[in-house]
């Protein structure tokens, strides 16, 4: 089996702090796969999320989220609160498809697109 060989403490900073240090003004896409720490990472990126409305590709695993004190519901709720529409990856086509219900158990990636950026996305067709 796999065991723990060593444990080290490391300093961390939020994405907002990193972007400020590096003087990054624009972010188009953020990909998160953090073994359940996605909510904490999103909370540390709210500045760039609110300013740039980047597309988000986020890993969703109820088990991993729960191990970090979160849930699928709280993750999707945060994205909705920030103005994002959520799309699951369609198993048949591999393309994003609107999430029919936030209560559907997800295991994998979701695509989150800010509602101001929905127009013109090829997988959506015309948006009213």
N, C-alpha and C positions, 0 to 999 in steps of 0.2 A: 504494500500500500504506500500511499504518499503521506509523509509526516512533515512536521515543521522542523526545519533545520536550524533556523535562527530567526530572531525577531529584532527589528531595529525601529527606532522612532525617527521619523523624518518630519521636517517642517513642510507645511503646505500653504498655498495661497489660493484664493478664489480666482475664477476665470476673469471676473471684473478687475481684480487687482493686477493680474498678469497683463491684461490688455492695456491697462493704464501705464504700467511700468514700461511696456514695449511701444507705447504711443500708437496702438492699433485703433483706427477709427471705424473700420467697417468689417463686419463678419457676416458672411452669407449662409454658412452651414455650420452646425455643431453636431458632432456624433458623440453619444455617450453610451458606454458599456462599462459600468462601474460596479458590477456585482451587488446591486441593491442601493448604492449611494447616489443614484441618479437625482433624487429629490434634493439632497444636500448640494449637489453640483449645480442644479438649476437655480436654487436659491442664491448661490454664489455667483450667478451669471445674470441675475435679473436686470442689472443695468444695461448690459449689451442686448439682452432679449427685448427689453422695452424700447431701446434706441434703434436697433437695427432690424428687428423682427426676422432673425435668421431662420432658415428651415432647420428643423431638428430631426435627427434620427436617433431614437432612444430605445435602448434595450429595456424590455419589461418582463420581469420575472417575479411573480408574487412571492415565491419562497425567498428569493434574494432580497427583495424589498422589505419583507417582514423581518428578516435577520438584521436589517439596519434600522428597524423601527418605523418603516413606512408601509405603504400598500399601493396596489395598482390604482385603487380609487383615489387616493390622495395625489398620486402622480398625475393621473389624467385630469383631476380637478384643478391642480395647479396650472397645467397647460391650458385648460379651458378658461380659467380665470385671467390668464395673460393674453387671451384673444386668439388661441390656436384651435384649428380644426384638426382632428386626429384621424389618421388613416392606418389601417392594418395592411400588412402585405398579403395579397391574395395568393393562396397556395397554388391555384390553377394557373394564374398568369404571371405571378411574380411582381405585379404592379400594385401600387398603393390603391386601396379601395376604402371608401368611407366606413368608419367604425360604426356598426349598426347600434351597438349598445355599450356603454362604458362598463357594464356588468359582465361582458363576455370575458372569460379567463384568457389572458394573452400569455404567450411565452415566445418571445422573439422581439423583433424590432417593430416599432411604430414610427410613422412619419408624421410630424406635426408641422403644419403650415399656418402661419399667421393669416387671419382672415383678410387682411389688407393685401396679401400676396397671392391669393387664390387664382385670380384672373390669369388666364393664359397658360396654366399648367397643362401639359399635353394629356396627362392621365385623367383629367377631370372633364374635358370637353368644355362646352360653353357654361359659364357661371352667370347666373342672373344677378 
